[in-house]
């Protein structure tokens, strides 16, 4: 006959109840930049799936809500907006869709600097 080791359990181990503050602390630690979820769960003495479940419960509603980015529809490079032409309107179109429009009176030195700057931008594209 061989000897075998027998473990006798004398009490029933109950499920641990976690306070919301403890859950929030553990989830916050897992959300830190560079944190590894499995390491945080192991340090807290829980399974990583429990950590993911808590994170879903505590942060899920905020992350699941759809978010929309503002969008503005503008005419493409081939479409040109129609502006009323007046005698004070100067419009210069450079290559590759770079365009400059001056409406009203403007100093010649300012126009010269703007044309030079926009001509450089047109060459870089």
N, C-alpha and C positions, 0 to 999 in steps of 0.2 A: 504494500500500500504506500502511496506517495503522499507527502504533505502538500496541501494546497492552502493558500492564504484566502481567508474569507473576510470581507468587509461588512461590518454590521452598521446599518444606518439606524440611529436611534431617534432622529427627529426629521420632520418633513421640512425641506427647505422651501420657503415661500418666494414668490416673485418679488423682486425688488421694485419698490415704488420710487420713481424719480420725481423730484420737485421740478417745477417749470424753470426755476432759476438755474438748477443744475443742468437741465437740458440746454437752456440758452447759452450757458457758459461753454459747454462742450461743443455745441454747434458753432458758436462764435470762434472757438479755437480752430475748428476744421475749416472755417471760411477765411482764415488769415492767409495773406499771400505766402506761398511756398509751403503751406501745411499739407501733409499727406494724411488723407482720411483714415487709412488703416492704422497709422501710428497713433493718431489722436484717439481712435476707438480703443486700441489696445491699452493705451495709458489710462483710459477711463474705465476699463474693465468691461467693455461692451463689445458686441459684434459689429462689424462695419455696416452690416445691413440695418442694424438698429439706428446707427448714426444717420444713415441716409433717410430712413423713415422720419426721424426727428427733424432733420433738415427740411424735408418735404412738408411736414406739418407746420413748422415754424416759419418757413420762408416761401412755401409753395404758392400761396395766393398771390404774393407780390410778383413772383417770377412768371407765373402762368398768365397773368393779365396781358392782353395784347397791347403793344405800344406802336404808335404810328409816328413816323417821321414826317415833318412838313415837306411838301413837294410843291415846286413851282414849275409850271409848264411854260417854257420860253420858246420862241421860234428858233429853228435850227439855223446853221450857218448860211444856208441858201435862201432862207426867208428873211426879208428885210422889213422891219417895222415901217409903217407909213407915217411920216411926220409932215406936218404942214411946212412947206418951203417958204421961207421969207428971204428978203434980200440980205439979211444978216446971217444966214446959215452957210457954214462951210462944212463940207463933208469930204473926207479923204479916205479912200479905201486902199489899204496896203495889200500885199500878197497874203495868201492863206487865211483870209477871213478877218484880218485885223482891220478895224475901222475906227475912225475918229470923226466925231461930229461936234461942231462948235456952233451954238446958237446964240446970237447976239454979238455985240461988239466985244473985241478981244485985242489985247496988245500983241503986236507982231513978234516980239521977243518970246512971249509965252508960247505962241503957236510954233515958233522955230524949235524950241526946246521939246515940246510935246511931239512934234513930227520926228525929231531925232530919236527920242526914246521909243516911240512906237515902231520906227523903222528897224531898230535893233531887235525888238521883240519879234517882229515878223521874220527876221533872218534866223533867229534861234529855233523856231519851231520846225 
